[in-house]
Amino acid sequence: MKREMRPFTAIVPSPVVLLSVAGEDYPNIITLSWAANICSKPPSVAVGIRQNRFSYELISKANDFVLNIPTVDLLEATEFSGSKSGRDFNKFAECGLTPIPSKTVSSPMIKECPINIECIKKQILPIGVHDLFIAEVVKVHMNEDVLDEEGHLDLTKAKLFTYIPATGQYWSLGDKLESLD
Amino acid sequence: MKREMRPFTAIVPSPVVLLSVAGEDYPNIITLSWAANICSKPPSVAVGIRQNRFSYELISKANDFVLNIPTVDLLEATEFSGSKSGRDFNKFAECGLTPIPSKTVSSPMIKECPINIECIKKQILPIGVHDLFIAEVVKVHMNEDVLDEEGHLDLTKAKLFTYIPATGQYWSLGDKLESLD
């Protein structure tokens, strides 16, 4: 039996990213779940951001940002950066996170996140209460301690988590599923 | 220590959706990981699809589709529908899946998936090798057996999984993280 529900953004699970962006006084961080890989070549991502968010202004000025993937150890910073405004807080300082220079873009990376994705803004698409920022990935960094011997991401080392918009919950990853190929 | 890497679509984890779409002879299914919630109001999603995929044609004709969220029991169907073409296979029949009528759109839902999201295509945005389909969510269905007593999605009942583009692996969800609010 299926139950019919009002329409809502029901894709689950969703990624969680900490978007870092250059600012005038200090760089800012915003937690986003409306975020996705969208194209392999050129490697492109999209993030949905409300027009009234402080980071909306900052990205419009900087024309770039970094998507930083948090681990379960950064849940508190993830929640803080998703609920507070950079107009009121220096979130790097409040969360004890360290901005470090990116290779290609003006926005800093978050040192404590094991995966950092440097992005250059390509276009802003109005959708509704969120606008969609389309960006090209220009560089990726991964912590050596989350890589296996062949240099590939090892999820037994990087303790990632995911967001469930339908319930507002965060869930850790469990086990690798055996492919049937 | 961070290692610098070539640019690629490095957001992890990614959702996995089975997109079902009406067809001339039979409806089709395509597995997608380039998929995201992007806007709360109107509730909107985006999916990235290569121009040469059969479902690209079908969605362009139908002007709608359904995003069906698979469980770990449907891993085989997920892999089959991601690697085979609807030009060569009736994937519903091959995978033993059941198309059932949607409430609002012409494309059918997949009965065996516990979450079904009816979507109407709004625009197609060229990005690169993938085009981005922006769509509005017009109805959501969830199986009664994945809901808790209050009618909310219960992830201890719905065994969801996630995709890791960086490694090509599927991972189950683990545990609910305790919010620090």
Interface residues (C-beta under 8 A of the other chain):
Chain A: M1 K2 R3 E4 M5 R6 P7 F8 T9 A10 I11 V12 P13 S14 P15 V17 S33 W34 A35 A36 N37 I38 C39 S40 K41 P42 P43 S44 V45 A46 G48 L67 I69 V72 L75 E76 E79 K103 I115 N116 I117 E118 L125 I127 G128 V129 H130 L132 I134 E136 V137 V138 K139 V140 H141 M142 N143 E144 D145 L147 G151 H152 L153 L155 L160 F161 T162 I164 P165 A166 T167 Q169 Y170 W171 S172 L173 G174 D175 K176 L177 S179 L180 D181
Chain B: M1 K2 R3 E4 M5 R6 P7 F8 T9 A10 I11 V12 P13 S14 P15 V17 S33 W34 A35 A36 N37 I38 C39 S40 K41 P42 P43 S44 V45 A46 G48 L67 I69 V72 L75 E76 E79 K103 I115 N116 I117 E118 L125 I127 G128 V129 H130 L132 I134 E136 V137 V138 K139 V140 H141 M142 N143 E144 D145 L147 G151 H152 L153 L155 L160 F161 T162 I164 P165 A166 T167 Q169 Y170 W171 S172 L173 G174 D175 K176 L177 S179 L180 D181
